[in-house]
Amino acid sequence: MVIDSDDDFFKLACAVPLQVATTPVMSAAGVELVVRRDDLIDVSLSGNKAYKLFYNLRAARDAGYSRVLSFGGAYSNHLYALAMAGAKFGFNTLGVVRGERPKLLSPTLKDAQEAGMELVFISREAYQSKSFNELLIDWRNQYGDFYLIPEGGAGLLGASGMSLSGRALEEQLKGDYTSVCIACGTGTSLAGLAAGLVAAGRHDKLALGFSVLKGDGDLGTGIAETYRQLCITQGFYRSNESLPAANWRLISGFHGGGYGKKHPPNLFAFWRSFEQETGIPLDPVYTLKLIWGIHCLAQMGYWPRGSRIVAIHSGGLQGRRGFICP
């Protein structure tokens, strides 16, 4: 991965392998599933985290920061990727983890710490008792100034990086696909992917986000606003124009019990069979639920026969260590 050149990063994105995933369910439905293996874009910075960190790290460097801070949980793909990026690009990294420091670090946090990330644990009570600005002041007083990256790489810079993924996909397939699917947590990746398709001239291609959250809340509202801002700031439309119908949809109901929860037996069985049939490893929190949702919809006849569906593999395979895997 590089952060110096948009062109070089775009070339890297265009070289991501595309793998056809043939399974009995998809074959019976007459639908071709193509997995874009963004988990292979970089050895340590995989999937959507590489895209969402790209412009954030560029902004930190251009502003003269040597230290970056962000947030995550014990198995956070984001903190893991940020720690690896810090080691690769020369940033000091601070990872704020909500909760008391455990006796034993998770494999994810252990790797992040060994890569040079300083872990900052804060109890949930302390986190809730102070305003966010007060916490930032405390951390700056203690650790020195830093560039703040939102949790998960959310926000406009993260979405701008993901727009490169949409552009790269169109460069690879030249419109020879029906729709593109991606797992959703904050929705930043979906907004960026959809805007990237618009940038590539593909208003006609839908980006479908499969929510991994049990309750979506205002997720759709946030996606809509990020998408609107990105389309305007990147010059796809003027701010005084009404945007055309958005080329994205949010799909719920395939969360498997909720974010980070133990998988029900049917989802676990699907995980095992898909990996055996295709040889494609899945992370348990995001891409597994995406692929499962695509298959469930195929069984319901949602995808017209002859469809060619692209699924974005968002990486995070290091998180398999927190689950019992097939």
C-alpha positions in Angstrom: 0.0 0.0 0.0 1.1 3.6 -0.7 -0.2 7.0 0.5 1.9 9.3 -1.6 0.2 8.9 -5.0 -3.5 8.6 -5.9 -2.5 7.1 -9.2 -0.3 4.4 -7.6 -3.0 3.5 -5.1 -5.6 3.4 -7.8 -3.4 1.0 -9.9 -3.1 -1.2 -6.8 -6.9 -1.2 -6.4 -7.3 -2.1 -10.1 -5.0 -5.1 -9.6 -7.2 -6.7 -6.8 -8.1 -10.2 -7.9 -11.7 -11.1 -8.9 -12.7 -14.6 -8.0 -15.9 -16.4 -9.1 -17.5 -18.2 -6.1 -19.4 -21.1 -7.5 -21.8 -22.7 -5.0 -24.9 -24.9 -5.4 -27.2 -22.2 -4.2 -26.0 -19.6 -6.7 -25.8 -22.1 -9.5 -29.4 -23.2 -8.9 -30.5 -19.5 -8.9 -28.7 -18.9 -12.2 -26.6 -16.1 -10.6 -22.9 -15.6 -10.9 -21.2 -14.4 -7.7 -17.8 -12.6 -8.1 -15.8 -11.8 -5.0 -13.5 -8.9 -5.3 -10.6 -10.0 -3.0 -9.8 -6.7 -1.3 -8.5 -8.8 1.6 -5.5 -9.4 -0.7 -4.7 -5.7 -1.4 -2.0 -5.6 1.2 -0.4 -8.2 3.6 -1.2 -6.2 6.8 -3.6 -3.4 5.5 -6.4 -5.4 4.0 -9.9 -4.7 2.7 -11.9 -1.5 3.2 -9.6 -0.4 6.1 -6.8 0.3 3.5 -9.1 2.5 1.5 -10.6 4.3 4.5 -7.1 5.1 6.0 -5.6 6.2 2.7 -6.8 9.9 2.7 -6.8 10.1 6.5 -3.1 9.2 6.7 -2.4 11.6 3.8 -4.2 14.4 5.6 -2.3 13.7 8.8 1.1 13.7 7.0 0.3 16.8 5.0 -0.7 18.7 8.2 2.6 17.7 9.8 1.3 15.3 12.4 3.6 12.4 13.5 1.0 10.9 15.8 -2.6 9.6 15.0 -5.3 8.5 17.4 -8.4 6.4 16.9 -10.8 4.1 18.6 -11.9 0.5 18.6 -12.7 -2.6 20.5 -10.6 -5.6 21.5 -10.9 -7.2 18.0 -11.0 -4.0 16.0 -9.8 -4.4 12.4 -9.5 -0.7 12.3 -7.0 -0.4 15.2 -5.1 -3.4 13.8 -4.8 -1.8 10.4 -3.9 1.6 11.9 -1.1 0.1 13.9 0.3 -1.6 10.9 0.0 1.6 8.8 1.8 3.5 11.6 4.7 1.0 11.5 4.8 1.2 7.7 4.5 4.9 7.2 6.3 6.2 10.3 3.4 7.4 12.4 3.1 7.0 16.2 -0.3 5.5 16.9 -2.6 5.7 19.8 -5.5 3.2 20.1 -8.3 4.1 22.5 -10.0 1.0 23.7 -13.2 1.4 25.7 -13.2 -0.8 28.8 -10.7 -1.8 31.5 -7.4 -3.2 30.4 -7.7 -7.0 30.5 -5.1 -9.3 32.1 -4.5 -10.8 28.7 -4.7 -8.7 25.5 -6.7 -10.1 22.6 -4.6 -11.3 19.7 -5.6 -8.2 17.8 -4.5 -5.7 20.4 -1.4 -7.8 21.1 -0.4 -7.5 17.4 -1.2 -3.8 17.4 0.9 -3.1 20.5 3.8 -5.1 19.0 3.5 -3.0 15.9 4.1 0.1 18.0 0.6 1.2 18.9 0.2 2.6 22.4 -3.0 1.3 23.8 -5.1 3.7 26.0 -7.8 1.9 28.0 -10.7 4.0 29.4 -13.5 2.6 31.5 -17.0 2.9 30.0 -18.0 5.0 33.1 -15.2 7.5 32.5 -15.9 7.6 28.8 -19.6 8.4 29.5 -18.9 10.9 32.3 -16.9 13.3 30.2 -17.6 15.2 27.0 -15.6 14.1 24.0 -13.8 17.4 23.8 -12.7 17.0 27.5 -11.3 13.6 26.7 -9.4 14.9 23.7 -7.8 17.6 25.9 -6.8 15.0 28.5 -5.2 12.8 25.8 -3.3 15.7 24.2 -2.0 16.8 27.6 -0.8 13.3 28.3 0.5 12.1 24.9 1.1 15.3 22.9 -0.8 16.5 19.8 -2.3 14.1 17.4 -4.4 13.7 14.3 -7.8 12.3 15.1 -9.2 9.5 12.8 -12.9 8.6 13.6 -13.6 5.1 14.8 -13.6 2.7 11.9 -12.2 5.3 9.6 -15.7 6.7 9.3 -16.4 10.1 7.7 -15.8 11.9 4.4 -12.1 11.1 4.1 -12.8 7.4 4.7 -15.6 7.4 2.2 -13.4 9.2 -0.4 -10.9 6.4 -0.1 -13.7 3.8 -0.7 -14.8 5.7 -3.8 -11.5 4.5 -5.3 -12.8 0.9 -4.9 -15.9 1.7 -6.9 -13.9 3.3 -9.7 -11.4 0.4 -9.7 -14.2 -2.1 -10.0 -15.6 -0.4 -13.0 -12.2 -0.2 -14.6 -11.9 -3.9 -14.2 -15.3 -5.0 -15.4 -16.4 -2.2 -17.7 -20.0 -2.5 -16.7 -20.2 -6.3 -17.0 -21.9 -6.8 -13.6 -25.4 -6.2 -12.3 -24.8 -4.8 -8.8 -22.1 -4.5 -6.1 -22.6 -5.7 -2.5 -20.7 -4.8 0.6 -21.1 -5.3 4.4 -22.1 -2.3 6.4 -21.1 -1.2 9.9 -20.9 2.6 9.9 -22.0 2.8 6.3 -18.9 4.7 5.2 -17.8 2.0 2.8 -21.2 1.8 1.1 -21.4 5.6 0.7 -17.9 5.7 -0.8 -18.5 2.7 -3.1 -21.7 4.1 -4.5 -20.1 7.5 -5.1 -17.2 5.8 -6.8 -19.6 4.1 -9.2 -21.1 7.5 -10.0 -17.6 8.9 -10.5 -17.0 6.1 -13.0 -20.2 7.0 -14.9 -22.2 4.1 -13.6 -25.3 5.7 -12.1 -27.1 2.5 -13.4 -25.2 0.1 -11.1 -26.6 -0.4 -7.6 -24.4 -0.6 -4.5 -26.1 -2.8 -1.9 -25.0 -2.6 1.7 -25.8 -5.5 4.0 -26.0 -4.3 7.6 -24.2 -6.3 10.2 -26.0 -4.5 13.0 -29.1 -5.9 14.7 -30.7 -2.4 14.9 -29.9 -0.1 12.0 -31.1 3.1 13.8 -30.2 6.1 11.8 -27.6 4.2 9.7 -29.4 5.0 6.4 -29.6 8.7 7.2 -25.8 8.8 7.9 -25.1 7.0 4.6 -27.3 9.4 2.7 -25.5 12.4 4.1 -22.0 11.1 3.5 -23.0 10.1 0.0 -24.4 13.5 -0.7 -21.4 15.3 0.7 -19.0 13.1 -1.2 -20.8 13.6 -4.5 -20.6 17.3 -4.1 -17.1 17.7 -2.8 -15.7 15.4 -5.5 -17.4 17.5 -8.1 -20.0 15.0 -9.4 -22.7 17.6 -8.7 -22.9 21.2 -7.7 -24.1 22.0 -4.2 -27.2 23.8 -5.5 -28.3 20.9 -7.6 -30.7 18.2 -6.5 -28.9 14.9 -6.6 -30.5 12.2 -8.8 -31.9 9.1 -7.2 -29.2 7.5 -5.1 -27.6 4.4 -6.5 -27.4 2.6 -3.2 -29.7 0.5 -1.0 -29.4 -0.7 2.6 -30.4 -4.3 3.3 -31.2 -5.5 6.8 -32.0 -8.9 8.4 -28.7 -10.8 7.9 -26.9 -9.7 11.0 -26.7 -13.2 12.4 -27.7 -12.1 15.9 -25.9 -8.7 16.0 -22.5 -7.2 15.9 -19.8 -9.5 17.3 -22.4 -12.0 18.7 -22.0 -15.8 18.6 -23.3 -17.1 15.3 -26.4 -19.2 15.1 -25.9 -22.8 13.9 -27.2 -22.1 10.4 -24.8 -19.2 9.8 -21.9 -21.3 11.2 -22.9 -24.2 8.9 -23.0 -21.8 5.9 -19.6 -20.4 6.8 -18.1 -23.9 6.8 -19.7 -25.0 3.5 -18.9 -21.7 1.6 -15.2 -21.9 2.5 -15.1 -25.6 1.6 -16.8 -25.0 -1.8 -14.8 -21.9 -2.8 -11.6 -21.8 -0.9 -12.3 -18.1 0.0 -11.7 -17.4 3.7 -14.3 -15.1 5.3 -14.1 -12.9 8.3 -16.9 -13.6 10.8 -18.2 -10.1 11.5 -18.6 -8.6 8.1 -18.0 -10.5 4.9 -19.5 -13.7 6.2 -22.8 -12.0 6.8 -22.6 -10.3 3.4 -22.1 -13.6 1.5 -24.7 -15.3 3.6 -27.2 -12.5 2.8 -26.5 -12.8 -0.9 -27.1 -16.5 -0.8 -30.3 -16.2 1.2 -31.7 -13.7 -1.3 -30.7 -16.0 -4.1 -32.8 -18.7 -2.5 -35.7 -16.3 -2.3 -35.4 -15.4 -6.0 -34.4 -11.8 -5.3 -31.7 -11.8 -8.0 -33.0 -12.2 -11.6 -31.5 -15.2 -13.4 -28.5 -14.2 -15.3 -27.4 -11.6 -12.8 -23.7 -11.1 -12.1 -23.3 -10.0 -8.5 -20.0 -8.6 -7.2 -19.3 -8.9 -3.4 -16.5 -6.8 -1.9 -14.4 -8.8 0.5 -13.6 -6.2 3.2 -10.7 -8.1 4.7 -10.4 -8.3 8.5 -9.3 -12.0 8.5 -7.2 -11.3 11.5 -10.5 -11.2 13.4 -11.1 -14.9 12.9 -8.9 -15.4 15.9 -11.7 -14.1 18.1 -14.2 -16.8 16.9 -14.4 -20.5 16.6 -13.8 -20.9 12.9 -14.9 -23.7 10.6 
